[in-house]
Amino acid sequence: MTPLTPLPPLRDVIARHGLSASKALGQNFLFDGQLLDRIAAVPGDLTDAEVLEVGPGPGGLTRALLKAGARVTAIERDARCMPALAELGEAFPGRLRVIEGDALTIDMPTLFEGKPHIVSNLPYNVGTALLIGWLSAEWQPWWQSCTLMFQKEVADRIVAGLDSPAYGRLAVLAQWRSVPRIAMPVHRSAFTPPPKVMSAVVHIVPVEPPAGVRLATLERVTAAAFGQRRKMLRQSLKGVPGALDALNTVGIEATRRAETVSVSEFVEVARVLG
């Protein structure tokens, strides 16, 4: 979608408003317009689609989403960024709604009539907490897909399989209810200021989870199992009532360790426990 008025380079916008990335807010700005356009394209055609963006900062990804035709609701807690976002809203009349506040405390599903795509360069200090909240919500979820920037270490944990040392609770929580994939790596040099670590964009599509499984039970089992991941299950799960009997019912040897138990096996144990 073409803006009503030509957009100045993002670096000029930041300089004009005296903005700098806040370490306390986990901010790292992206200036590469082509990279931002590629991120905005990951969910597919966004023409007239509702999109939620958390932590837009000065609006680099926001402008890419708006150019892709999306109707964007952006949640930003940094008041310094509001004038820059207001200018972006003027360039795309009626396409951008900005809410000033903390995304961790806002009831996001109530902001939308339909199911939005979530597309965000998430602040690193709250990214995992937000994702867990979105994955733990009532199912089917209130969102269509998530396209999220994470530290590469976190991205690897989300998509990890049994053959990966990154496999753990986050992989199980993500993969029993969704299909996550790494859409693209992002080099640290793409950010200002450059973070100490590499990043990656993860695309997550929800799926219908197996019936008869309670999230709270699955979380309790995986917390115990991966909390002592180097120990055998008979030791790590002994504090979870009924867990050892459930292992036997499912046919999982208690001498195995958590890192060898697949997502489907954890789900079956949780189903037996009820």
Disulfide bonds with the S-S distance in Angstrom:
none
